[in-house]
Amino acid sequence: MKIASIVGARPQFIKCAPVSREIRKDYQEVLIHTGQHYDHGMSEIFFEELGIPKPDYNLGIGSGTHGHQTGAMLAAIEDVLEREGPDAVIVYGDTNSTLAGALAAAKLHIPVAHVEAGLRSFDRRMPEEVNRVLTDHCSEILFCPTKTAVSNLAAEGIRKGVFLVGDVMVDAMNYNRGVAEERSRILENVGVEPGDYLVVTVHRPSNTDRRDSMAAILGALGDVERPVVFPVHPRTRKFLDEYGLLAKIPANVILTEPLGYLDMIRLMAHAEKILTDSGGIQKEAYLLGVPCITLRENTEWVETVESGWNVLVGAERDRVLDAVLHFSPTVRQKNLFGEGNASLLIRKFLGRYLDTNQRRL
Ligand code: UD1
């Protein structure tokens, strides 16, 4: 049997690595890269470090408005799926590549398996939320990372084909944590000491697209009297430049290019606290046992907040600074995201599902 996997953006390369390794034990995998992320530091480095096979197709779609980007992907993915005729399509997460892949497959009556199904921030102004909801509703097989995700799907009437498998990012983390310690020299390269610096990432449109939000976040970081390492997403750099803020970065804030997975894992593992608006990083902070300050008003990873290891502060200078100074989790951590065998369960459940519900074009 043939499975087509569709990836395109940074977090999907990380999620696809452990799943692809498992899938290839039982199936022929056709890997399709939409080209949503295309810079070396946003794409190739993840394939190299994580040992992901070279994509069979790179559609080279690149940047654009949401409609243009998603539309171009939809047309190009459809061509590949028609040519390859896979038995199922796997999509990951919540990006425009996810939605385009799911829609292209569903329209061709190819079963769609969604990895990281059922997440909701309940904020339809986030492009990712629209992508999640629509992808779940055109998926036939839904692999959920948490019980909350399973309940979210049930609340929308989706009960069939739902499997609680845990989070594939735990698999990726377990596989690479030791390697990161061995190979990464990121702390030495940026000149920080373990436990004595913060890490920040910002790339959500709700922050990057508003000068006052970016100025408030940078202002709070400048008030913190210790080093802050800030790997800058290309979208964020572009906006900082446009706002005239690149020239006003506080002296304690160290900007870097986007980092590879191994550097990012080691940098986060030794940070005192992590500030982010990324979904994946909130979870990685939890897995690494580092307190997380989320620069948003909502999150799809509610378990991290409920467990006391993550706090939502939006992009207000005082709230951000207050959390940096005072937020300190006291509760012991639990296994919120599964046992680290999500990829294996995905292979098994997918096999069982396809055996009993086999349908071809
Ligand atoms: C996308 C996902 C988001 C995910 C994030 C991870 C959607 C709607 N959003 O956001 O869910 O968390 O990826 O990084 O799919 N750019 C480059 N080089 C690159 C990639 C992007 O310069 O390799 C710049 C371009 O200016 C582009 C902008 O970043 O316009 C935004 O890229 P895009 O793919 O639209 O979304 P992200 O903000 O990266």
Boltz pocket constraint, residues with backbone or C-beta under 6 A from the ligand:
constraints:
  - pocket:
      binder: B
      contacts: [[A, 9], [A, 10], [A, 11], [A, 36], [A, 37], [A, 38], [A, 39], [A, 40], [A, 42], [A, 43], [A, 62], [A, 63], [A, 64], [A, 94], [A, 95], [A, 96], [A, 97], [A, 127], [A, 128], [A, 203], [A, 233], [A, 234], [A, 235], [A, 238], [A, 278], [A, 279]]
      max_distance: 6.0
